[in-house]
């Protein structure tokens, strides 16, 4: 299995990866609040996916 090294990416790709990494927490918080008030199956599924993406960035899997 090939390891993903973010520092081997071109500068423009590293920039967009950093932008996505910084934007995930506010999106997760917004989605969590939305899921609390309007709980639908889609919102719960989307929140789970967003939390997974956030932890992947946090643990530097991406």
N, C-alpha and C positions, 0 to 999 in steps of 0.2 A: 504494500500500500504506500503510495507516494505521500509524503508529508507536505502540507500546505504552509509555505513560508510567506508571510505577508510582506516581508522586506525585500523579497525578490521581485515583487510586482513593480510595474512602471510607476513613476510618481503620481500620475493622474489617477491610477487605480487605487493606490494607497490613500490618496486624498478622499476618494469617494467611499472607501471602506471606513475611514475615520468618521466621515459625515454620517454614514449609516449607523456606526457604533454609538455615536453621540445622540442620535435621534431616537434610538430604541426605547430608552427609559421614559421619556415623556409620552411616547405613543403607548407604552404598556400601562402607564398610570391612567391615561385618558380612557383606554379600553377597559381597564378594571373598573373605573367609575361608571362607565357606560353599562358594563355587564351587571353591576350591582343594581342599577336602576331599571334596566330593560333586559332582563336575562332571556336570551333566545339561544337556541342550540348553536347557531352560527357565531354569536358573540362569545360563547364559552369556548368553542373550538378555536376561534381567532385569537382569543386571549392565551390559550395554551400554546399555540404556535409562536406568538410574540414572546411569551416568557421563555420558551425554548431557545429562540434566537438571541434573546438578551443574555441568557446564561452561556450560550455558545461564545458570544463576544466576551463576556466576563471571564470565562475560563480560558480564553484565547484559543478556542478550537477553530475559530474562523480568523 
